[in-house]
Amino acid sequence: MKKPTRGLRSDKVERLPTLDVEDYDVSIDNLISFCKIIDDQDDIHQTLMKNYALVRLVSIIEFNLKGFVSELIDALDLKPEEILVEDSISINLDILQNFQSKFYTKGRIITAILDKINPGIIYSIMNRVNQLDFFRWYDSLIPPKQGKTWTQFNGLFAKRNNVIHNLDVVDDSVSDLIDKINQFHDFPYLLFIFTKMNITINDKKQPESKILKMWSAVEQSHIKLTLDDFKKITKKFRDAGPPSRRH
């Protein structure tokens, strides 16, 4: 008798975060507060605390990106083939029992199948969903980050892996570590809002009144970007299309 294939379990869906910007902000603020007491410790504990801070930062980003990506899929009704590379998926029967629940959305199920959210996965998904070279587009929207975000994002995860698996240490100063935390604070949220704006304008063809209402979230942020500039920059990148391979 052939052994059945293990599929997605309901507990993996239930453990996924929901989109909660306020909770994300609190997590980042708490991590910064933690960093501010590092210099008060002896050398050994400073190193241990810096290691923890970097590992915690990546965990916060990874955890919340799952919530943001899940919400994007549901809010924009994205097609599964835009997210997953597989032609088919396997799910356990306990998920079928919960299909009527509003909690078991398409976005949550697909994100649970992804399991891990790392730079390569984000790069691939965001390119396909936005139909452009995501990280270059992102940097063009928030200069002077030209060409930096992908390298820094990928490097952050690589450093976390080295700290965990190769006993590497974080040798950043406390101020540099706090700068790194602040730098990535906006990334998951801007990934969400920029993608939502792009799809709403170019694929969903929503009325201008709805577009302006969505854009108010950007206007309330510190990002100096007009809606007209967003449209012009996005059109240029969409005309060029997504890259055929990763950076």
Secondary structure, 3 states (H helix, E strand, C coil): CCCCCCCECHHHHHCCCCCCHHHHHHHHHHHHHHHCCHHHCCHHHHHHHHHHHHHHHHHHHHHHHHHHHHHHHHHHCCCHHHHCCCCCCCECHHHHCCCCCCCCCHHHHHHHHHCCCCHHHHHHHHHHHHCCCHHHHHHHHCCCCCCCHHHHHHHHHHHHHHHHHCCCCCCCCHHHHHHHHHHHHCHHHHHHHHHHHHHHHHCCCCCHHHHHHHHHHHHCCCCCCCHHHHHHHHHHHHHHCCCCCCC
